[in-house]
Amino acid sequence: MDNCLFCKIINKEIPSEFIYEDDLCVAFNDIKPKAPTHVLLVPKKHIDSIMTLEEEDRDIVSHLVYIAKKIAEDKGLEGYQLKFHVGEKGGQEIFHLHLHLLG
């Protein structure tokens, strides 16, 4: 997606410091944090939203959740929130699926 902010970050067209990267996703700190720890986990494959998630991509969501757990452990978080905003009416602002880790 040519105009997708997260695709540009993933493709390193926009500088960002990844705190995690593998074949399926990247993770980086939110530029407008809503908590002392606010990490975004973003799949490398462009998927607009949970609403448009296809059967073939369902493992991506579980991968994001698992990596969020690992990052939370690495940061020593004793409790945290995992959030998906789904659709404009659900608060989604960037239409590239992503998971918020807040702690």
N, C-alpha and C positions, 0 to 999 in steps of 0.2 A: 504494500500500500504506500503510494508515493508521499502522501501528506500525513501519514500516521506518526505522531510524536514518538511513540514507543518503538516502532519499526526503525526510525532514524537513530534512536539511542542504541538499539540492538546492533544495528549495522555500523555503529561508531561514527555516524555522520554528525551527531550531537554528542559532545563529551559528557561522560558520566563515569563515576568510579563504581564498578561492580563489586559488590561484597560477596557475590556468588555467581558462578556461571558453569553450565554444563551443556550438553547437546540439546536439551529441551527448553531451558529457561535461563533467565538472568535475574538477579536481585540487586536492588540499589536503594539508597535512602530517598525518601520522598522529599522534594524540594520545599514543600509546605507542610511540615510535620504536624500531626494532630496529637502526638504523644512523644515522650522522650525517645522512644524507639518507634520509628515508622518506616518500615521497609516495604517496597513494592516488589512483588514477584511476578514476572512477566514471561509468558511463553514466547519462544522465538518464532513459532508459527503464528501468523496473524489470524486471530479469531476475534470478531467484533465484540462478542458478549457471551455470557452464559446462555442467553436466549438463542444464539445461533450456533451453539456447540453441537457438533455432529457426533454420532455414535463412535466413529473412528477416532475422535479426539478426547473421549471421556477420560482416558488415563492421564491426560495432561493435568486435569484438575487435581487428581489424587497426588500426582507428582509435586505440584505446587504446594499442597498442604503438607506433604512430607518434608519438603525442603524448608518450608516455614518453621516447622517443628525443629529441624536441625539448627537453623539460624537462631531461633529463640534459645535453644540449649547453649549454643556457642556464646550468646550474649548474656547468659545467666538469668534470663527472665524467669520469674517464679509464677507468673500468670500473664496472659496476653489475650488479645482478640485477633481473630482472623475474619476478614470481611471481603465479600464480593459485592460491589454495587452493580445492579443488573438493570440496564436500560436507563434512559434519561429520567424517567419517573422514579427509578430506584436510586438516583443520585450519581449514576455513572457519567463522568465528564469526558473521559478519553475512551474512545470506542476501539479498544484493543484489550481483550480480556486481561485482568490482572487481579492479584490478591494482595490485600493490605495486611501486614503484620504490625499490630500496635501493642506496645508494652510500656 
